[in-house]
């Protein structure tokens, strides 16, 4: 046997475990060579590629922040100035928690961009322009939800949009209703509350003469003003019912029933408050 043949025979592993060790060493050597390549296929190159893929999203978020900065500041100011909308401070934290709670499910979903959502993007931008030039805060604020919905559909796919549709609905709860809608709701609530209260007071021995939203008792006259219409408790209680249902109810139908039940509960609580005020005044 020649020395060359002896050398070739010596490097052949005789034990399967030796073969595994040799294979691992070969793979390690290949990885080192890849890492040493300029911008190569190692972990550093992969991390760099991941950061590059995030750049368009970062730019898009920055543009949205610039576009809606003044609208967001005015919205927060309204939450602070108007008690009817003070529940809006809860909404951003709750929406962020919803996304964090579903993070594993959302990250595991495949990204399937679609041009089908482009019409929502255009609609959101048109709504924003109409709201700005028409000085309508409600259109400006709701355009953000419409625009985000369109961007999610276009860039991430319809399946992803279906997973976060509840988050988008929650964002709508932070937007105060326009004055024209509030006026259409407030006055009927005033009449409803005064009607029920004037029907209950005679049962307690207090005669009442009702004229619209004014109740005339023997000792005093009570006016169910706009602040007493119950719209404040109605909006706040509905929002709290949605948050409460998410945490403590698993079935969707139970969450819906709980949220809808907050409406008659708020009306009944307001009637009870007016009835108690009438008794105390008398």
C-alpha positions, 0 to 999 in steps of 0.5 A, a space after each residue: 500500500 502506497 503512502 498516498 493510499 494510506 493517507 486517503 484511508 486514514 481520513 475515512 471515519 470508521 464510526 458513524 458518530 465520527 461522520 456526524 462530527 465531520 459533517 458538522 465541521 464542514 457545515 460550520 466552515 461553510 457558514 464562516 465562509 458565507 459570513 466573511 463574504 461582503 454583504 454575504 448570506 450570513 446572519 448579518 446580511 439577513 438582518 440587514 435585509 429585514 431592516 430594509 424591508 421595514 423601511 417602506 412601512 416606517 415611511 408610511 407610518 411617518 406620513 400618516 403621523 404628519 398628515 393627521 397630527 393636527 387632527 389627533 391633537 384636536 381630538 385629544 383636546 375634545 376628549 379633555 374638554 367635553 365630558 361626553 367624549 372623555 371615554 376616548 382616552 381609553 380607546 388608544 390603549 385598548 386598541 394597542 392591547 388588542 393588537 398585542 394580544 393577537 400578535 402571534 396570530 397576526 405574525 403567523 398570517 401570510 401577507 397577501 397584498 391586493 389591489 382590491 383595497 386601493 379604492 378604500 385608500 382613495 376614499 379615505 383621502 377624498 374624505 380627508 380633503 372634504 373634511 379639511 376644506 369643509 371644516 368637518 372634524 367628523 369626516 377628518 377623523 373617520 377618514 383615518 380609520 377608512 384610510 388605515 383599513 384600505 392600507 391594511 387591505 392593500 398591503 397585507 391582504 383581506 385575511 389580515 383585515 378580517 383579523 383586525 376589523 374589531 380593532 378598527 371598530 374600536 377606533 371609531 368609538 373614540 370619535 365623537 358624533 357630529 353635532 347634527 347627529 347628537 341633536 337628533 338623538 339628544 332631544 328624543 332622549 330628553 322627551 323619553 326620559 321626562 315621559 317615563 319619569 312623569 309616569 313614575 312620579 304619580 305612582 309615588 304620590 307626586 302629581 306631575 304636569 309634563 310639557 315637553 321636556 319640562 315637568 311641573 310638580 306641586 313644589 318645583 318645576 324640573 327641566 330635562 336639559 340636554 345635559 340630562 338627556 343621558 347621551 353622556 352615559 349612553 356613549 360611555 356605557 356602550 364603550 365600557 360594555 364593548 371593552 368589558 365584553 372582550 375581556 369577560 365574554 368569549 362568544 361573539 353573540 354574547 359580546 354583541 348582546 352586552 353592548 346593545 343592552 347598554 343602551 336601554 340600561 343607560 336610558 333606564 338609569 337616566 329615568 331613575 335619576 330624574 325620578 329620584 330628583 323629582 322625589 327629592 325636590 318635592 
